[in-house]
């Protein structure tokens, strides 16, 4: 009987045991993680890095990992109490060096994900070596481990990155040439007006790599807006421009609206930052208000609302009465969803405005119940007086059925601003035609 039990024990699988194939696969995954081929990504960083999974960026070697494992090992039991300090210093190093010309995201307890869209494979890896050496020298007084702390990302998937060791010798040779090249690039950028000499971090363009692999830059200009009853200036509105770096092409509003939600959020944040910089440069007395454009998709996401709240509050603190939040891309949005967005921004907004691309009775009627306090739209350019009167009569009449405040941008003269006032518009901006 004992012998029979022994035989059964040998052939019967243990409950919950994995097959040989499953064990081999798990062993291979564990080995890959240990030698750096697979890096795990924290849940809150997954969405941030997914947009960089473009095959072109990966094949060109423009994405790398900077690992702080050397610091973690050296600190040992002190790591838990010191790691936030290490992360903060590393982030400052990356922010100072990338300065709008690249992107970094902390993706785990030791790794930073770094994108250099304008640099080749070796130059980008050389730059990462330089950043990591500064961190290691600061905390360990030893930059030697940097050579094993840089990995090239080859694949981005949910919850993990696949990476390979970099060509350290090639990157080292590139690093030796890098200082002179970087100095020359900075001088050229300053000559072209992209970087202010002595103020590298105050670049007026904000740049990032979009989900489709294009590098985009954001510019924000300010345009005066007037209250028509007394024709007094209430402040400025921010005008956002999105430009493709490689071609200099400016995206149309329709092309901007078609960007991925994460790219729209980046554009919104960059617009606020650049607009506030511009406002500070105007000098003079404090403005009454500032009209800030924000995409609906940014306000519709929990992350977008979290990231936009502080910049909007900060902008409001710079003007006397507060910011006017102008929500873009609202056509087709269900009123209940729009109401949620307007309710969330109203506590720190002087006024919540909905921006329409094509004002008309149908478009306005679909916004009923969305919680908007005003509507805004642009004047089409190149119209004769009769055509302008017909267009503005219909657009303003439709808007007034929903709100009392109607903001019309881009009137080509003070005479046409007067026409808009007589038809019921409340605010206007004027652009010489």
VOKOLLUM-73008 format. One record per residue (C-alpha): residue number from 0; z negated, y negated, x negated. Coordinates in Angstrom, 3 decimals. Layout:
+-----+----------+----------+----------+
| num |       c3 |       c2 |       c1 |
+-----+----------+----------+----------+
| NUM |        Z |        Y |        X |
...
+-----+----------+----------+----------+
This chain:
+-----+----------+----------+----------+
| num |       c3 |       c2 |       c1 |
+-----+----------+----------+----------+
|   0 |    0.000 |    0.000 |    0.000 |
|   1 |   -0.861 |   -2.371 |   -2.838 |
|   2 |    2.469 |   -1.643 |   -4.517 |
|   3 |    4.398 |   -2.379 |   -1.316 |
|   4 |    2.608 |   -5.713 |   -0.949 |
|   5 |    3.515 |   -6.549 |   -4.534 |
|   6 |    7.211 |   -5.864 |   -3.863 |
|   7 |    7.164 |   -8.010 |   -0.723 |
|   8 |    5.519 |  -10.855 |   -2.633 |
|   9 |    8.291 |  -10.703 |   -5.224 |
|  10 |   11.186 |  -10.916 |   -2.762 |
|  11 |    9.769 |  -13.134 |   -0.028 |
|  12 |   10.370 |  -16.895 |   -0.557 |
|  13 |    7.307 |  -19.075 |   -0.661 |
|  14 |    7.052 |  -21.289 |    2.423 |
|  15 |    8.678 |  -24.663 |    1.707 |
|  16 |   10.136 |  -23.537 |   -1.631 |
|  17 |   13.459 |  -25.054 |   -2.717 |
|  18 |   16.515 |  -23.037 |   -3.649 |
|  19 |   17.594 |  -22.749 |   -7.272 |
|  20 |   20.470 |  -25.177 |   -6.616 |
|  21 |   18.107 |  -27.758 |   -5.084 |
|  22 |   15.682 |  -27.405 |   -7.990 |
|  23 |   18.478 |  -27.898 |  -10.523 |
|  24 |   19.664 |  -31.003 |   -8.694 |
|  25 |   16.145 |  -32.468 |   -8.550 |
|  26 |   15.566 |  -31.658 |  -12.216 |
|  27 |   18.817 |  -33.430 |  -13.115 |
|  28 |   17.805 |  -36.488 |  -11.053 |
|  29 |   14.386 |  -36.598 |  -12.692 |
|  30 |   15.921 |  -36.335 |  -16.162 |
|  31 |   18.423 |  -39.078 |  -15.339 |
|  32 |   15.613 |  -41.366 |  -14.174 |
|  33 |   13.593 |  -40.685 |  -17.299 |
|  34 |   16.457 |  -41.465 |  -19.696 |
|  35 |   17.421 |  -44.621 |  -17.850 |
|  36 |   20.581 |  -43.366 |  -16.114 |
|  37 |   19.037 |  -43.952 |  -12.675 |
|  38 |   16.812 |  -46.935 |  -11.868 |
|  39 |   14.981 |  -47.155 |   -8.557 |
|  40 |   15.187 |  -50.395 |   -6.565 |
|  41 |   12.395 |  -51.839 |   -4.421 |
|  42 |   13.134 |  -52.077 |   -0.700 |
|  43 |   12.987 |  -55.882 |   -0.609 |
|  44 |   15.648 |  -56.142 |   -3.353 |
|  45 |   18.172 |  -53.721 |   -1.825 |
|  46 |   19.934 |  -56.251 |    0.407 |
|  47 |   19.998 |  -58.833 |   -2.374 |
|  48 |   21.907 |  -56.604 |   -4.799 |
|  49 |   24.175 |  -54.792 |   -2.335 |
|  50 |   26.602 |  -57.723 |   -2.320 |
|  51 |   27.280 |  -57.173 |   -6.028 |
|  52 |   28.593 |  -53.626 |   -5.547 |
|  53 |   32.151 |  -54.857 |   -6.045 |
|  54 |   34.039 |  -52.300 |   -8.227 |
|  55 |   35.653 |  -55.101 |  -10.248 |
|  56 |   32.321 |  -56.567 |  -11.315 |
|  57 |   30.953 |  -53.149 |  -12.227 |
|  58 |   34.058 |  -52.027 |  -14.114 |
|  59 |   34.114 |  -55.258 |  -16.109 |
|  60 |   30.534 |  -54.670 |  -17.249 |
|  61 |   29.271 |  -57.954 |  -15.841 |
|  62 |   26.059 |  -56.469 |  -14.383 |
|  63 |   23.144 |  -55.376 |  -16.575 |
|  64 |   19.489 |  -54.409 |  -16.337 |
|  65 |   16.794 |  -56.013 |  -18.460 |
|  66 |   13.852 |  -53.631 |  -18.705 |
|  67 |   10.303 |  -54.725 |  -19.489 |
|  68 |    9.128 |  -51.159 |  -20.070 |
|  69 |    8.280 |  -51.972 |  -23.703 |
|  70 |    5.748 |  -54.546 |  -22.516 |
|  71 |    4.429 |  -52.143 |  -19.877 |
|  72 |    3.886 |  -49.404 |  -22.487 |
|  73 |    2.241 |  -51.722 |  -25.017 |
|  74 |   -0.110 |  -53.262 |  -22.449 |
|  75 |   -1.085 |  -49.818 |  -21.115 |
|  76 |   -4.127 |  -50.233 |  -18.837 |
|  77 |   -3.806 |  -54.034 |  -19.054 |
|  78 |   -0.380 |  -53.949 |  -17.385 |
|  79 |   -1.670 |  -54.173 |  -13.816 |
|  80 |   -3.622 |  -57.347 |  -14.543 |
|  81 |   -0.897 |  -58.949 |  -16.702 |
|  82 |    2.358 |  -57.933 |  -15.035 |
|  83 |    2.648 |  -60.965 |  -12.709 |
|  84 |    2.307 |  -63.220 |  -15.734 |
|  85 |    5.051 |  -61.244 |  -17.514 |
|  86 |    7.337 |  -61.393 |  -14.461 |
|  87 |    6.832 |  -65.142 |  -14.108 |
|  88 |    7.619 |  -65.826 |  -17.766 |
|  89 |   10.706 |  -63.581 |  -17.685 |
|  90 |   11.942 |  -65.332 |  -14.534 |
|  91 |   11.568 |  -68.727 |  -16.227 |
|  92 |   13.545 |  -67.499 |  -19.240 |
|  93 |   16.328 |  -66.196 |  -17.007 |
|  94 |   16.402 |  -69.274 |  -14.797 |
|  95 |   16.576 |  -71.589 |  -17.807 |
|  96 |   19.384 |  -69.655 |  -19.480 |
|  97 |   21.503 |  -68.753 |  -16.465 |
|  98 |   21.203 |  -72.256 |  -14.959 |
|  99 |   23.603 |  -71.720 |  -12.051 |
| 100 |   26.074 |  -69.703 |  -14.146 |
| 101 |   24.686 |  -66.311 |  -13.206 |
| 102 |   22.257 |  -64.455 |  -10.950 |
| 103 |   19.068 |  -62.504 |  -11.545 |
| 104 |   16.871 |  -60.461 |   -9.212 |
| 105 |   13.705 |  -58.531 |  -10.021 |
| 106 |   14.420 |  -55.095 |   -8.586 |
| 107 |   11.393 |  -53.018 |   -9.622 |
| 108 |    8.069 |  -53.081 |  -11.419 |
| 109 |    9.854 |  -53.304 |  -14.781 |
| 110 |   13.517 |  -54.197 |  -14.202 |
| 111 |   15.519 |  -57.388 |  -13.714 |
| 112 |   19.087 |  -57.142 |  -12.379 |
| 113 |   21.330 |  -59.720 |  -14.125 |
| 114 |   24.920 |  -60.786 |  -13.319 |
| 115 |   27.055 |  -62.881 |  -15.713 |
| 116 |   30.312 |  -63.504 |  -13.753 |
| 117 |   31.820 |  -65.742 |  -16.439 |
| 118 |   31.021 |  -63.560 |  -19.472 |
| 119 |   32.696 |  -60.425 |  -20.759 |
| 120 |   30.862 |  -57.134 |  -21.191 |
| 121 |   29.638 |  -57.646 |  -24.753 |
| 122 |   28.887 |  -61.345 |  -24.313 |
| 123 |   26.817 |  -60.613 |  -21.193 |
| 124 |   24.903 |  -57.854 |  -22.939 |
| 125 |   24.339 |  -60.124 |  -25.935 |
| 126 |   22.925 |  -62.774 |  -23.634 |
| 127 |   20.576 |  -60.200 |  -22.055 |
| 128 |   19.403 |  -59.159 |  -25.529 |
| 129 |   18.596 |  -62.765 |  -26.300 |
| 130 |   16.627 |  -63.203 |  -23.055 |
| 131 |   14.659 |  -59.985 |  -23.565 |
| 132 |   13.885 |  -60.818 |  -27.184 |
| 133 |   12.320 |  -64.096 |  -26.100 |
| 134 |   10.090 |  -62.253 |  -23.613 |
| 135 |    9.102 |  -59.549 |  -26.111 |
| 136 |    8.400 |  -62.064 |  -28.852 |
| 137 |    6.174 |  -64.054 |  -26.497 |
| 138 |    4.053 |  -61.117 |  -25.329 |
| 139 |    4.297 |  -58.584 |  -28.169 |
| 140 |    5.261 |  -60.724 |  -31.196 |
| 141 |    7.887 |  -58.027 |  -31.741 |
| 142 |   11.472 |  -58.219 |  -30.468 |
| 143 |   12.559 |  -54.876 |  -31.949 |
| 144 |   12.380 |  -52.875 |  -28.661 |
| 145 |   15.007 |  -55.158 |  -27.072 |
| 146 |   17.849 |  -52.900 |  -28.237 |
| 147 |   16.708 |  -50.118 |  -25.880 |
| 148 |   15.788 |  -52.462 |  -23.037 |
| 149 |   19.308 |  -53.391 |  -21.882 |
| 150 |   21.396 |  -51.125 |  -19.633 |
| 151 |   24.830 |  -51.638 |  -18.079 |
| 152 |   24.968 |  -50.998 |  -14.324 |
| 153 |   27.805 |  -48.650 |  -13.356 |
| 154 |   27.000 |  -47.958 |   -9.700 |
| 155 |   24.949 |  -49.589 |   -6.951 |
| 156 |   23.750 |  -47.437 |   -4.071 |
| 157 |   20.937 |  -47.633 |   -1.554 |
| 158 |   17.615 |  -47.671 |   -3.329 |
| 159 |   18.956 |  -47.032 |   -6.817 |
| 160 |   21.124 |  -48.221 |   -9.677 |
| 161 |   23.054 |  -45.986 |  -12.030 |
| 162 |   23.253 |  -47.356 |  -15.561 |
| 163 |   24.257 |  -46.455 |  -19.109 |
| 164 |   22.999 |  -47.627 |  -22.514 |
| 165 |   24.865 |  -50.625 |  -23.882 |
| 166 |   26.883 |  -50.892 |  -27.084 |
| 167 |   24.070 |  -52.471 |  -29.081 |
| 168 |   26.120 |  -52.871 |  -32.263 |
| 169 |   28.954 |  -54.586 |  -30.401 |
| 170 |   26.530 |  -56.783 |  -28.486 |
| 171 |   24.708 |  -57.679 |  -31.708 |
| 172 |   28.005 |  -58.768 |  -33.287 |
| 173 |   28.764 |  -60.807 |  -30.173 |
| 174 |   25.288 |  -62.326 |  -30.329 |
| 175 |   25.956 |  -63.601 |  -33.843 |
| 176 |   28.990 |  -65.470 |  -32.510 |
| 177 |   27.255 |  -66.510 |  -29.294 |
| 178 |   25.338 |  -69.622 |  -30.369 |
| 179 |   28.426 |  -71.489 |  -31.539 |
| 180 |   30.427 |  -70.415 |  -28.487 |
| 181 |   27.649 |  -71.442 |  -26.090 |
| 182 |   27.307 |  -74.850 |  -27.756 |
| 183 |   31.057 |  -75.434 |  -27.467 |
| 184 |   31.086 |  -74.366 |  -23.801 |
| 185 |   28.229 |  -76.757 |  -23.029 |
| 186 |   30.026 |  -79.664 |  -24.683 |
| 187 |   33.216 |  -78.863 |  -22.755 |
| 188 |   31.344 |  -78.610 |  -19.443 |
| 189 |   29.647 |  -81.953 |  -20.066 |
| 190 |   33.021 |  -83.550 |  -20.860 |
| 191 |   34.448 |  -82.200 |  -17.597 |
| 192 |   31.485 |  -83.542 |  -15.634 |
| 193 |   30.049 |  -80.159 |  -14.634 |
| 194 |   26.893 |  -80.548 |  -16.760 |
| 195 |   25.080 |  -83.782 |  -17.417 |
| 196 |   24.295 |  -84.108 |  -21.157 |
| 197 |   20.567 |  -83.662 |  -21.673 |
| 198 |   20.033 |  -82.468 |  -18.101 |
| 199 |   21.525 |  -78.960 |  -17.986 |
| 200 |   19.321 |  -77.819 |  -15.123 |
| 201 |   20.412 |  -80.728 |  -12.911 |
| 202 |   23.951 |  -79.390 |  -12.512 |
| 203 |   25.264 |  -80.873 |   -9.257 |
| 204 |   27.106 |  -77.655 |   -8.451 |
| 205 |   25.286 |  -74.557 |   -7.327 |
| 206 |   27.193 |  -71.368 |   -8.193 |
| 207 |   26.892 |  -67.745 |   -7.147 |
| 208 |   28.974 |  -64.579 |   -6.912 |
| 209 |   29.909 |  -63.766 |   -3.329 |
| 210 |   29.949 |  -60.300 |   -1.810 |
| 211 |   33.728 |  -60.094 |   -2.319 |
| 212 |   33.394 |  -60.771 |   -6.060 |
| 213 |   34.543 |  -64.403 |   -6.048 |
| 214 |   32.407 |  -66.947 |   -7.818 |
| 215 |   31.708 |  -69.842 |   -5.463 |
| 216 |   30.152 |  -73.216 |   -6.057 |
| 217 |   28.531 |  -75.529 |   -3.532 |
| 218 |   28.713 |  -79.300 |   -3.428 |
| 219 |   26.849 |  -81.529 |   -0.994 |
| 220 |   27.776 |  -85.137 |   -0.317 |
| 221 |   26.038 |  -87.646 |    1.939 |
| 222 |   27.694 |  -89.641 |    4.720 |
| 223 |   25.955 |  -92.471 |    6.657 |
| 224 |   25.352 |  -91.861 |   10.371 |
| 225 |   24.829 |  -94.694 |   12.851 |
| 226 |   23.081 |  -94.906 |   16.206 |
| 227 |   25.642 |  -96.512 |   18.508 |
| 228 |   23.358 |  -98.425 |   20.868 |
| 229 |   22.371 | -100.926 |   18.208 |
| 230 |   24.790 |  -99.721 |   15.506 |
| 231 |   21.915 |  -99.136 |   13.091 |
| 232 |   21.961 |  -96.495 |   10.384 |
| 233 |   19.619 |  -93.562 |   11.060 |
| 234 |   20.197 |  -91.988 |    7.653 |
| 235 |   22.707 |  -89.527 |    6.218 |
| 236 |   24.260 |  -86.214 |    7.076 |
| 237 |   24.854 |  -83.568 |    4.420 |
| 238 |   28.466 |  -82.434 |    4.076 |
| 239 |   28.874 |  -79.023 |    2.464 |
| 240 |   31.900 |  -77.997 |    0.412 |
| 241 |   32.416 |  -74.403 |   -0.752 |
| 242 |   34.837 |  -74.037 |   -3.676 |
| 243 |   36.291 |  -70.966 |   -5.418 |
| 244 |   35.524 |  -71.483 |   -9.114 |
| 245 |   38.569 |  -69.657 |  -10.504 |
| 246 |   41.153 |  -71.617 |   -8.492 |
| 247 |   39.371 |  -74.811 |   -7.458 |
| 248 |   40.351 |  -74.043 |   -3.847 |
| 249 |   38.050 |  -75.462 |   -1.173 |
| 250 |   37.356 |  -72.996 |    1.641 |
| 251 |   38.066 |  -74.086 |    5.204 |
| 252 |   35.274 |  -74.023 |    7.762 |
| 253 |   36.732 |  -70.824 |    9.203 |
| 254 |   36.751 |  -69.191 |    5.750 |
| 255 |   33.172 |  -70.294 |    5.107 |
| 256 |   32.059 |  -68.895 |    8.465 |
| 257 |   33.620 |  -65.547 |    7.512 |
| 258 |   31.423 |  -65.178 |    4.416 |
| 259 |   28.744 |  -62.489 |    4.374 |
| 260 |   25.395 |  -63.580 |    5.860 |
| 261 |   23.675 |  -63.433 |    2.447 |
| 262 |   26.369 |  -65.751 |    1.028 |
| 263 |   25.934 |  -68.173 |    3.926 |
| 264 |   22.199 |  -68.228 |    3.250 |
| 265 |   22.806 |  -69.022 |   -0.419 |
| 266 |   25.240 |  -71.764 |    0.604 |
| 267 |   22.673 |  -73.212 |    3.030 |
| 268 |   19.935 |  -73.264 |    0.390 |
| 269 |   22.258 |  -74.781 |   -2.219 |
| 270 |   23.416 |  -77.448 |    0.235 |
| 271 |   19.853 |  -78.536 |    0.952 |
| 272 |   18.986 |  -78.606 |   -2.754 |
| 273 |   22.066 |  -80.584 |   -3.745 |
| 274 |   21.810 |  -82.898 |   -0.741 |
| 275 |   18.200 |  -83.734 |   -1.559 |
| 276 |   19.226 |  -84.437 |   -5.169 |
| 277 |   21.886 |  -86.804 |   -3.873 |
| 278 |   19.409 |  -88.479 |   -1.553 |
| 279 |   17.085 |  -89.132 |   -4.481 |
| 280 |   19.955 |  -90.668 |   -6.418 |
| 281 |   20.699 |  -93.215 |   -3.668 |
| 282 |   17.480 |  -95.140 |   -4.432 |
| 283 |   16.449 |  -98.008 |   -2.179 |
| 284 |   14.203 |  -97.733 |    0.848 |
| 285 |   13.226 |  -94.494 |    2.499 |
| 286 |   15.758 |  -93.306 |    5.087 |
| 287 |   14.819 |  -92.705 |    8.706 |
| 288 |   16.269 |  -89.191 |    8.859 |
| 289 |   18.550 |  -86.627 |    7.223 |
| 290 |   20.930 |  -84.286 |    9.039 |
| 291 |   20.819 |  -80.847 |    7.398 |
| 292 |   23.451 |  -78.174 |    8.259 |
| 293 |   22.197 |  -74.576 |    8.513 |
| 294 |   24.192 |  -71.461 |    9.494 |
| 295 |   23.108 |  -69.630 |   12.634 |
| 296 |   23.194 |  -66.296 |   10.775 |
| 297 |   20.596 |  -67.636 |    8.319 |
| 298 |   18.228 |  -68.640 |   11.115 |
| 299 |   18.847 |  -65.371 |   12.955 |
| 300 |   17.440 |  -63.258 |   10.112 |
| 301 |   13.764 |  -63.028 |    9.242 |
| 302 |   14.530 |  -63.418 |    5.555 |
| 303 |   16.739 |  -66.480 |    6.166 |
| 304 |   14.087 |  -68.213 |    8.234 |
| 305 |   11.464 |  -67.479 |    5.580 |
| 306 |   13.598 |  -68.905 |    2.769 |
| 307 |   14.794 |  -71.972 |    4.682 |
| 308 |   11.463 |  -73.125 |    6.073 |
| 309 |   10.051 |  -74.675 |    2.907 |
| 310 |   13.296 |  -76.453 |    1.831 |
| 311 |   13.654 |  -77.932 |    5.322 |
| 312 |   10.046 |  -79.095 |    5.322 |
| 313 |   10.516 |  -80.529 |    1.834 |
| 314 |   13.596 |  -82.466 |    2.923 |
| 315 |   11.710 |  -83.766 |    5.961 |
| 316 |    8.958 |  -85.125 |    3.741 |
| 317 |   11.487 |  -87.396 |    1.988 |
| 318 |   12.449 |  -89.336 |    5.135 |
| 319 |   10.410 |  -91.360 |    7.594 |
| 320 |   11.000 |  -89.479 |   10.838 |
| 321 |   11.947 |  -85.989 |    9.655 |
| 322 |   15.076 |  -83.858 |    9.347 |
| 323 |   17.639 |  -83.234 |   12.053 |
| 324 |   18.539 |  -79.533 |   11.862 |
| 325 |   22.214 |  -78.947 |   12.677 |
| 326 |   23.027 |  -75.312 |   13.452 |
| 327 |   26.541 |  -74.189 |   12.497 |
| 328 |   28.722 |  -71.317 |   13.769 |
| 329 |   27.194 |  -71.181 |   17.244 |
| 330 |   30.392 |  -70.380 |   19.149 |
| 331 |   29.968 |  -67.043 |   20.913 |
| 332 |   26.249 |  -66.767 |   20.162 |
| 333 |   24.256 |  -65.465 |   23.179 |
| 334 |   22.004 |  -68.225 |   24.608 |
| 335 |   18.876 |  -66.067 |   24.192 |
| 336 |   19.563 |  -65.601 |   20.473 |
| 337 |   20.291 |  -69.289 |   20.066 |
| 338 |   17.075 |  -70.173 |   21.887 |
| 339 |   15.092 |  -68.028 |   19.440 |
| 340 |   16.627 |  -69.911 |   16.492 |
| 341 |   16.100 |  -73.372 |   17.979 |
| 342 |   12.515 |  -72.566 |   18.922 |
| 343 |   11.693 |  -71.480 |   15.383 |
| 344 |   13.061 |  -74.614 |   13.682 |
| 345 |   11.909 |  -77.156 |   16.244 |
| 346 |    8.321 |  -77.495 |   14.907 |
| 347 |    9.568 |  -79.061 |   11.666 |
| 348 |   12.716 |  -80.791 |   12.993 |
| 349 |   13.073 |  -84.211 |   14.552 |
| 350 |   16.019 |  -82.904 |   16.563 |
| 351 |   17.878 |  -79.580 |   16.813 |
| 352 |   21.644 |  -80.068 |   17.039 |
| 353 |   24.380 |  -77.531 |   17.731 |
| 354 |   27.634 |  -78.002 |   15.811 |
| 355 |   30.857 |  -77.154 |   17.678 |
| 356 |   34.236 |  -76.640 |   16.032 |
| 357 |   36.153 |  -76.988 |   19.299 |
| 358 |   34.206 |  -78.950 |   21.897 |
| 359 |   35.245 |  -78.253 |   25.460 |
| 360 |   33.810 |  -77.334 |   28.842 |
| 361 |   33.938 |  -73.589 |   28.218 |
| 362 |   32.337 |  -73.749 |   24.769 |
| 363 |   29.591 |  -76.072 |   25.995 |
| 364 |   28.872 |  -74.062 |   29.147 |
| 365 |   28.216 |  -70.936 |   27.061 |
| 366 |   25.416 |  -72.783 |   25.218 |
| 367 |   23.406 |  -73.398 |   28.403 |
| 368 |   19.840 |  -72.194 |   27.885 |
| 369 |   20.129 |  -72.179 |   24.091 |
| 370 |   17.477 |  -74.872 |   23.568 |
| 371 |   19.755 |  -77.411 |   21.861 |
| 372 |   18.733 |  -81.064 |   22.028 |
| 373 |   22.095 |  -82.490 |   20.926 |
| 374 |   25.679 |  -81.498 |   20.117 |
| 375 |   27.893 |  -82.597 |   17.238 |
| 376 |   31.566 |  -82.268 |   16.300 |
| 377 |   34.238 |  -83.789 |   14.054 |
| 378 |   37.013 |  -86.176 |   15.088 |
| 379 |   40.453 |  -84.667 |   14.472 |
| 380 |   42.333 |  -86.839 |   12.012 |
| 381 |   45.795 |  -88.401 |   12.372 |
| 382 |   45.712 |  -89.025 |   16.135 |
| 383 |   47.208 |  -92.094 |   17.796 |
| 384 |   45.035 |  -94.298 |   19.990 |
| 385 |   46.057 |  -92.678 |   23.290 |
| 386 |   45.626 |  -89.152 |   21.941 |
| 387 |   42.250 |  -90.069 |   20.441 |
| 388 |   41.064 |  -91.523 |   23.754 |
| 389 |   42.102 |  -88.398 |   25.667 |
| 390 |   40.465 |  -86.039 |   23.185 |
| 391 |   37.212 |  -87.976 |   22.901 |
| 392 |   36.931 |  -88.470 |   26.684 |
| 393 |   37.148 |  -84.737 |   27.336 |
| 394 |   34.922 |  -83.687 |   24.404 |
| 395 |   32.132 |  -86.173 |   25.097 |
| 396 |   32.174 |  -85.552 |   28.868 |
| 397 |   31.788 |  -81.808 |   28.265 |
| 398 |   28.976 |  -82.313 |   25.733 |
| 399 |   27.083 |  -84.704 |   28.007 |
| 400 |   26.764 |  -81.982 |   30.626 |
| 401 |   24.432 |  -80.160 |   28.230 |
| 402 |   22.709 |  -82.897 |   26.206 |
| 403 |   22.240 |  -86.651 |   26.242 |
| 404 |   22.682 |  -86.986 |   22.492 |
| 405 |   26.240 |  -86.488 |   21.196 |
| 406 |   27.040 |  -87.000 |   17.497 |
| 407 |   30.683 |  -87.569 |   16.580 |
| 408 |   31.652 |  -87.504 |   12.899 |
| 409 |   34.641 |  -88.994 |   11.133 |
| 410 |   35.737 |  -91.906 |   13.326 |
| 411 |   38.496 |  -93.692 |   11.430 |
| 412 |   37.406 |  -97.271 |   12.310 |
| 413 |   34.669 |  -99.352 |   13.899 |
| 414 |   37.005 |  -99.895 |   16.876 |
| 415 |   37.128 |  -96.161 |   17.516 |
| 416 |   33.367 |  -95.974 |   17.050 |
| 417 |   33.138 |  -98.553 |   19.859 |
| 418 |   35.380 |  -96.365 |   22.027 |
| 419 |   33.106 |  -93.379 |   21.388 |
| 420 |   30.084 |  -95.472 |   22.377 |
| 421 |   31.718 |  -96.529 |   25.636 |
| 422 |   32.445 |  -92.879 |   26.475 |
| 423 |   28.814 |  -91.815 |   25.983 |
| 424 |   28.500 |  -90.754 |   22.335 |
| 425 |   25.082 |  -91.566 |   20.863 |
| 426 |   25.779 |  -91.408 |   17.108 |
| 427 |   28.788 |  -91.692 |   14.826 |
| 428 |   29.912 |  -91.573 |   11.249 |
| 429 |   32.904 |  -93.584 |   10.085 |
| 430 |   35.486 |  -92.557 |    7.509 |
| 431 |   38.242 |  -94.993 |    6.588 |
| 432 |   41.492 |  -93.580 |    7.911 |
+-----+----------+----------+----------+
